[in-house]
Amino acid sequence: MIIKIAIIGPDEFCNRAEKIVAKRNDIELDLYRYQEPKESAQLIHEIQPCDVILFSGSLSYLHATDSLSNISIPVLYMKQDESAVAITLLHIALQNELDFNKISIDIREKEHIDHILKDLNETTKSPFVHLLREDELINEITMFHKSLSQAGKTDLAITSVHAVYEQLKLHNIPTQKIIDPESAILRNIEYAKHEALLKRSNSAQTAVGLVTVLKKSSKVVEFVENLTALLRAQFSELNGEYTIYTTMGNIEFALTNSEFLALFKSMQNEVQIAFGCGESIMDAKENAHFALNFNKKSNDFSFYVLDSNKKLLGPFPHSDGSIQLKLHDPVLVEMAKKTTLSSANISKLMTFSQGRQSKQFTTNDLSLHLNVSRRTAERTLKKLVECDYAKIVGEEMAYRQGRPRSLYELKFPIY
């Protein structure tokens, strides 16, 4: 099983990560490079289908925080630790006589320097330390090092930020980047892989949804059918209660899907719904009944989800949802022009990819999601492939006799 990791970072970090896993056949990297950490917010919207996102550092992650709210896959970042600072200082010491009094350094936590000095029994004063802030501008960090150097107080600047390193070089100020140990990069890539596998495992757990009718209406059956389609599920009905069988992954995605929330709100005062997850259908159904009891105690029109660890999630929804029918992103606008697909269909393609645990899919998978015929789905895929927005990555044997079915993968930003 190949795990695809999207890495967001500067050129040097991306190149090192690529070399570290070059011979691995269980990990595939998609590299999204920036010149400055603030560019990471835009890069999020360029990410193609993947299993997990890994930022090269906390600064780029913080710049992208607002763009991560609707992403259902794990998102991680490289945390700076003492080993990175210690290796950087050792590297400098091996090349020059190290004088802590003549060094400026920007780091996330001052404790990293304090602990290293204590371990070395260092009696000299600490270097000039600048603690990085979440909303800090690159020029502010550069100015910290530059002013100390021009005043003759420092001989070397050590920075955690690649863009600061580049600016200091332009001003001919001796500088050194914090060195991320290869072991730390590999450890974070392995952790990202682990989180992706854990997410897949949890998402595949059995889940049950319950729909109880408060007021008889012809809209109820249509509501259940639409809800079932959004959850990629099946349902049964007994004595006015509908039971929906799906997976936790489908529910987690639905919670971020504006179409799902709009559908739920359309049935206010007519139904109550709740979801449960478990290792078996029996466990999931029992948890769903527990979650439904919380609904009955609440006066608000909301619902709860009780997971397999008995963790109660909700009440949902916390905010209003709306269906996106217009495209504003230039890449997607261009895609609509090239493929002649409508904005609504492109939006559905994005939610289709976001909600799947596997990046590969068949024509039948797409036709079910779009609620169109297989032939219409084939025409849509033909346009996407011709314009290089999708590609054929393999074949899947049919369960019965017949020709193998092509497996597709999308090739355009989905977040």
N, C-alpha and C positions, 0 to 999 in steps of 0.2 A: 504494500500500500504506500503510494507516494503522497507525502504531505507537501503542499505548495505554500511557501512562506513569502509574504510580501515584505521586503525590507526597505525602510525609508531612512536615508542617511546621505552623508556626503560621499563623493567619489571614492576616497581612500577606504572608508569603512566598507562600502559596497564591494569594492575590489577584493579586500581581504576576506570578507565573508564568502565571496564566490570561490576563492582559492581553497578556503578551509573545507568546503563541502564538495569540491570538484569531483571527487571520486565516489561520492555517496550516491546510491541508487534509490534511497528511501526519502530523499529531500530534494525539492526543486525550489530554487529561489527566483522571485520576480523582483528586480531592483528598480527602485524609484529614487532618483538622485536629486539632491538640492544643493544650491550654493549657500543659502542661509536657512537656518532652522524654521523661520516663519513661512517658508515655502511649503512646509509639510502639510499645512491646512488645505492647500489647493491639490497637493498630490493625492490626498485621500480620495478625491473625486475622480482620479484617474486610475484607481486600482481595479484591475480585472479580477475575475473569480479566483479566490484563494481560500486557504484554510485558517490562516492566522496572520496577523500583522505585527511586525517587530520594528520598533524605532531604534535608531542608533544611540539615542540619549534622551534624557528627560526634557530638555529644552524644546526639541522638535515635537515631542509628544504633547507638551503643554500648549504649544501653538496650535495643535490640531484638535484639542479637546472638544471644541464646539462641533467639529465635523464628525465626531465619533459616536454621537448619541444614538443613531439608528443602525449601527453596525452590530450584527448578531454573532460574529465570529470573535474569538479571543484577540485582544490587543495588548501588547506588552512593550516594554522599553528597557534598554540596557541601563542598569543602575551602576553609577560610579561607586567603586569601593576602594579600600586602602591599598589593595594590590596594584591597581592601576597607577595610583599616585606614587607608591614605593618603587615600582618598576621604572617609572619615568625619572624619578630622582636618581636611581641607580644608574640608569642609562647616561644621565648627565655627569654623574660622578666618575664614571669610567672614562669619559672624554675630557673632562676639565676638573680642576680643583673646585669642589663644591663649597660655596659660602651661602648659607641660608639667609644671611642678612641682606644679600644682594639679589634676591629672587622675588619676583611677584608671581602670584598664582591665583587663578579663578577656579573655584570648586563649588560643589553643591553643599558640602558639609565640612565645617572647620575641624570636626573631630578626626577626620582622616589624617590631617597634618599633625594634630596634637598626639594621636596615638603613635604615629611613626617616630616623632621626636622622643616620646617616652620610651619606646622600645630600643631606640639607639642611645639612650641615656644622654641625649643632646642637651648641653647646657647653654648653647647660644640662643639668641632670640629667634622667634618664629619669623618666617618670611612674610612679606606683605601679602595678605590674604583678602581676596574679594569673594564674597558669597553670592552666587548666582541667584537672581530672583526670577519668578515666573514670567513677569511682564517686561523684562529688561530688554533694551535695545542693544544691538550689536555694537553700535558706536560708543555706548556708555562703557561697555566692558573694555573695548579697545582703548578708550581714553584713560581708564584706570592704569593700564600697563604703560601707555605712551607717556603720561605725565610723570610717572616715577622714573622712567628711563631717561627722559629729557632733563630731569632734575638731578641726574647722576646718582640716584639712590639705588638703582638696580642695574645689574649686568645682563639679566636674562628674564624673559617673561614666559611663564608656563600657562597654557590655556586649555580649557576643556572644549572650546568651541572652534570648529574648523574655520568658520568665516572670520573669527577674530584673528586666528593664525595668519590667514591670507592678508588681512588689513595691516597687521603688524609688519609683515614682510615687505609690504609696499612702502612702509615708512622706515625700512632698513633697521628695524629694532630686532635684536637677537631674540628668537622665540623658539619654543618647543611645544608640540602638542602633547597632551596627556596620552600615554600609550595604553590602549586597551589590550591586555594580554590575550594571546590567541586562545588560551584555555577559557578565558571569560567569554569571548565571542562564541566559541563552540558550546559552552555551557548554556548560554542564552538561546542559541539555536535549538539545542536539544530540549530545553525547557519549553520553547515555543511549539516544538513538535509534540511534546507530551500534552500540552494544553489543548492542542488541536485534536489529538486522539481522544482525550477526555471529553471534549465537547461533542465529538462524534458519538461517543458511547452514551453520554447522557441524553443526547438528542434522539437516539434510537430507542430510548425506553418507551414502553407502552403508556399511552395516555387515554383517558376517557373523559368525554364532555357530557354533561347532563343539561337538558333543556326542559324545564317544567313550564307548562302553559298556565298563565294567570287569567287570561281572557281569551275565549275561543275566537279565532279569527282565521279567515282564509289566507292571511299573510304568513301564518306560522309555518306551514309546510314549505312554502317558498323560502322562508328565512332559513329553515333547517337545511334545505337543499343547497342554498348559497353558502351557508356556513360550512357545510361538509366539503364543498368544492374548494373553498379557501384553505381548509385544513388538510386537504388531500386525504379525506377520511371516508368511512362508511357509517351508516346509522341504522338503528332499529327503533321501533316505537312500541310501547306497551302502556296501556291505560293512560294515554295522554302525556307520557313522559318519553322524551327522545334520548337515546344513548348514542353518542358519537365516538367512534374508535379511530384513534390517530396516534401520533408520537409526540413526545415532549418537544422535539425540535420544531415540529410544525406549529405547536402552540407558541413557543418562544418567538418564532418569526411573526406569527399573527399579531402578537402584542405590539410589534413595531410597524404593523401594516395599517395605513390609514383606511384602506378599503374595509378591513375587518372591523375597525372601530366604528366606522360610519354605519356599517350593517348592524352592529350591536345597538347603537343609539337609535336606529330606526324602529326598534321594537320596545321602546320604553313603556313600562307598565303592562306589557302584554306577555312577556316571558321572564324567567330567571335562568341564568346559566352559571355553570361552575365547571372547573376542570380538576382532575386528579391524575397523578402519575405514580407508577409502581413497577415492580419487577414482573408482575403478572396482571392480566386484565382484572382479576378479582381485587388485587391490591389497589389498582388504579381507580376502579369503580368505588371502592370503599372511601378512598381519599376524596373523590369527587363529591360524594354525599356529605362528607365532613365540610368541604368547602361550601357546599350549597347551604348548609346550616348557618354559616356566617352571613350569607346573603340575606337570610330570613330575619336575622337580628339587626340588619342595617336598613335604614330608611332611604338610603341613597340608591340610585339605579347604578349598580356596579356588579362586579363579579370577582371571584378569588380563584387562585390556583394553588393546590396543595401538592408539593412534589414528593418524591419517594423518600426523602429525608424528613418528612413531616414539616417542611418549611412552608409557611403560608405566604403566598405572594399576592399583593393587591392591597386595597381594592383598585381594580382597573375600571375605566381608564383614568389616568391622572391628568391628561390634557386633551384638548379637542384635536380630532384628526380630520384631515381633508384629503380628497383624492387628487393627485397631481395629474392634470390633463394638459398642461403646457410645459414645454421644454425651454429652459433658459440657458443651459450649459452649451457653449459654442460647439463642443465636440458632438453632443447629441443632436443639436440643430442640424449640423452638417450630415450626421448619420441619417436623419429623417429625409433630408433632401436627396441623398444618394440612393437610399433604398426605397423611397416613396412610401415608407410605412408611416402611419399616423402617430402623433405624440402619445396617444393613449396606448397603442400597441407597444411602443418602445418602453413606456413606463411599466407595462405588464411584463415585458421581457426582463427588465431590471429586477422587479420583484420576484419573478420566476427564478432567476439565478441566485438572488440573495437568500431565498428560502430553501434552497436545495442543499443537502449535506454533501452530495457528489457534484463535481463540476461537469461531468459528462451526462448527456441526456439523449433520448431518442425523439423522433418525430412524434411518437405517440404521447410521450411525456409533455411535450409542448402543446399538443392539440388539447389535452385534458386541462392544462392550466389556462389556456386562452379561451377554452370553451368553444372551439371551432372544429371543423372537420379535419381529418388527417390530410386531405388534399390541400386545404388552406394553410395548414402548418408547414407542409412541404414547400409551398410557394414562398412562405415567409423565410424559411431556412435557405432556400435557393437564393433569394435576394441578399441575405446576410453573408452567405459564403462568397457570392460573386463580388461583393463590395469589401470583402476581407474583414467582416465583423463577426464571423464565425468560421470554424474549421472542422473538418471531419478528422477525428482522432482514433477511430477504430471501428470495430463491428461487434455486434452482440447477436448470438444465435437465438433464434426464436424458440419458444417452448414447443411449438408444434412444427410440422414440416413447413418449409418455406425458405425464402432467401434471408440471409443475415440482415439485421437492421443496423444502419449506420449510427455511430455514436458521435455526437457533436459537442463542441465546447465554444462558448462565447468569447469574443476577443474585443470587448469594449468596456469602458469604465462603468461600474455598476453601483458605486456608492455616492 
